[in-house]
Amino acid sequence: MKRVHNFNAGPAALPFDVLKRAQEEFINFKDSGMALMELSHRSKEYDQVHEKAIADLKELYHIPNDYEVLFLQGGASLQFAMIPMNFLSSEKVGNYSLTGSWSEKALAEAEKLGKTAIISSSKESKYNYIPNINELIPTDDAAYVHITSNNTIYGTQWAEYPDLGDIPLIADMSSDILSKEIDISKFSMIYAGAQKNLGPSGVTVVIVKKDLLKDIPSSIPTLLNYQTHVKNNSLYNTPPTFSIYILSLVLDWVRAQGGVSAIEKINHEKASLIYNCLDESNGFYTPHAQVGSRSNMNVTFTLPSEELTKDFLAQAKELGFVGLAGHRSIGGCRASIYNAVPIESCEALVAFMNDFKTKY
Ligand SMILES: *Cc1c(COP(=O)(O)O)cnc(C)c1O
């Protein structure tokens, strides 16, 4: 069977075992005589999948009891708008740390809806570092502070998170959710489109502290109000049942790997392999991210010229390495090495990169 080394940035690699299990259960799900996609979202069979996915995420990620886990639609991008709609009242200011394109987009949505402030930014240096957390000082009347925990396009990642006292910290974790152990209680809300580390596109995971939900104005349209989804256990309308099912299989896989701490360890090894290759290339490969801000999920780098970059990508493709072109906005190369990318793919990539360097 043909399988490539998949370094796509999102949608991205899924664990092989998950795909196989989905295939086995595809046509006749749990002896129902139907595919999961054909079942009612109110059926007993689907309900078990839904409840298990929520319970497993809570357990694996150590989510405290005063948090809700929601499965929404509209991607992380809809959260950019829902956050200010629900949490930014007219007297308050939405605070944003700008660390890349996704933070900019989150800010742009909030600007349409209320008052905002940029409280830290690394834009002036092409987002190649994460600002010091001690410089993250909220404004008076801050409604919340929003950060992007991993910058998928620039390849930077927050190594630690700020303590903001009473001010809610909200994080877009689309590209590093479940990639390492975190202290959930530092955050009032975490959200992530599933298609990088959790499963297929179509479902967005929201982990939100109950506290944050108490002052949501009732004027918000039903489907855009977090309370609607909390009250209905993410079943107010038809949820993306198939995406949630695959997500639940991914969670089973995470458990089988030894949980989030085991995944974190292997992610660190995977990233170190590639960063070491960059660092030991005598300047042939230049990493974009500064040391200390490097992402363990998206490794971004450039080659000495456009021409070499083209050759590199073409030869990589021929050898079965997929998805290594950098994002169209910054160019260069990017290896996305999410949870499901096996270490063998990273080893193979490093071998190819060393060969390529020697040849040129
Ligand atoms: C991919 C990505 C998004 C966009 O997610 P959608 O689900 O496509 O809306 C937002 N933020 C980050 C950090 C991402 O990596």
The ligand as an SDF file (V2000), in Angstrom:
LIG
                    3D

 15 15  0  0  0  0  0  0  0  0999 V2000
   -4.9380   26.1750   10.9840 C   0  0  0  0  0  0  0  0  0  0  0  0
   -5.0480   27.2380   12.0180 C   0  0  0  0  0  0  0  0  0  0  0  0
   -6.1780   28.0630   12.1310 C   0  0  0  0  0  0  0  0  0  0  0  0
   -7.3250   28.0060   11.1600 C   0  0  0  0  0  0  0  0  0  0  0  0
   -8.1480   26.9610   11.4480 O   0  0  0  0  0  0  0  0  0  0  0  0
   -9.5220   26.7240   10.6340 P   0  0  0  0  0  0  0  0  0  0  0  0
  -10.0510   25.5390   11.3590 O   0  0  0  0  0  0  0  0  0  0  0  0
   -9.1650   26.4830    9.2230 O   0  0  0  0  0  0  0  0  0  0  0  0
  -10.3540   27.9290   10.8050 O   0  0  0  0  0  0  0  0  0  0  0  0
   -6.2140   28.9880   13.1520 C   0  0  0  0  0  0  0  0  0  0  0  0
   -5.2010   29.1070   14.0260 N   0  0  0  0  0  0  0  0  0  0  0  0
   -4.0920   28.3460   13.9390 C   0  0  0  0  0  0  0  0  0  0  0  0
   -2.9920   28.5170   14.9380 C   0  0  0  0  0  0  0  0  0  0  0  0
   -3.9900   27.3920   12.9380 C   0  0  0  0  0  0  0  0  0  0  0  0
   -2.8880   26.6250   12.8620 O   0  0  0  0  0  0  0  0  0  0  0  0
  1  2  1  0
  2  3  1  0
  2 14  2  0
  3  4  1  0
  3 10  2  0
  4  5  1  0
  5  6  1  0
  6  7  2  0
  6  8  1  0
  6  9  1  0
 10 11  1  0
 11 12  2  0
 12 13  1  0
 12 14  1  0
 14 15  1  0
M  END
$$$$
